[in-house]
Amino acid sequence: MSSSIPNNPLPQHIAIIMDGNRRWAKKRFMPAALGHAAGAKRVRDIVKSCAEMGIPHLSLFAFSTENWKRPEEEVSSLMNLFMTYLQKEVDSMNANGVRLKVVGDISRFSQALQELITRAEAVTANNQAITLTVCANYGGRWDMIQAAQAWQQAHPGQSLQDLTEEALASHLSTAYAPEVDLLIRTGGESRISNFMLWQAAYAELYYTDDLWPDFTPKRLAKAIDWFQYRDRRFGSSAPI
């Protein structure tokens, strides 16, 4: 820390890799499905805490493009949990001013799940307390490729030489949100696992050993406090 006084305002966009559900369950001799269920319950607390602090954007890595490699039973359980979450939480989100966005290639999901996603996004579309982005069947590389393809479709007569950073960013799945300020990963791993590669280019990276179901609002506040003391230079040569 370069000072006893925080340098930064609150992060405007927090992204979280919610890791550790399966290990949390294993430690308690429970099936993985119960760990994922405990993790889903924790989401509500963290969303509420962010909204109360005035953080406008929270993005959660719920299911990656690589997660299809997991056992079929676990994948099925995750899909069912996602459906249950959307069914049970949408009214609460709407009542508390939460706007829900789901980003990723949802075409691989069942028709029923796709319809629930569409309904939840429509019901909460005008809410302004906080935007909760759930990244499902999402990968950072996928996001950049689909953005480049979308740009080319929108500009069929132009060469890729005309593509700028600003133009590509406008076609990312999270174009409605600012870039990530603080990226948190729970579960003790120190990697970003293909999550928001473009959006987190200058994010502060916070790793914690806490398993996701144990990541309380108090732990979140600790991460935000750490963020506020970071010396964010964005590539400049400002003095240390």
Phi, psi and omega in degrees: 000133182269351183203158176275357181249129180304139182270333192246150171287182177297146175297140179272342179215115175252132175241139184230129169268109187274084186255145172116002181299316183292320179292325176300317180291318182299321179298337181253013179057041180246158173291156183303327183302324180287330175293318178294323178295320177295323178294322179296323177295324180295330180305315182302316181297318184288320177298314180299317181296316179297317180298318181294328179278350180086024176273117190282338184226129175228125179242134184237133179273099186267322184203119183268166177296338180274344184291347176296343180284350180289165180307142184305322180297320180290319178298316179299320179296320179295319179296317178296322179294320178298317179296316180297318180299314181296321181291319186273330190262343187299321180293320178294317178299317181296319181293333183257014174074024181269124173267124181260132172232135176244121182240147184135176179276087184280358182296339180278348179282163177297157179299322180298318180292319178299320180293322177296320178298312181300317181294314182298319179294320182292317182296324186259006190302329185263004181285150189228000182293318180197147173257117177260116177257121176258118181267111186230131193050050185244146171210144181298322179293318176303317184298316181291322179294315181293329178293318179296319178295319179296320178297316182294323177294325180282341181228065186298336182267000185255154178275155175298343176297339181273352183286126179250167177301316181297319180293318179295316181301327182290347180252001175294158183295339180250033183299340180281351185244152174291166177297157184290130175270317185228120176251122182249134170237124176269171172092001173088357178271151184240060176211163183258353168051048173063034182251120175047053184299320179283311187294333184259022184304324180239024178287149169280132185258121183240115180251138179224148178284347180302130172287148189308314180298342179264000184275091185277167174304329178294321177292324176298316179300324178295319179295320180292322177298318176301316180300319186292343177265358181288145177267093185270113184250343179055040176088358181282172180255036179299147182296149179284000000 
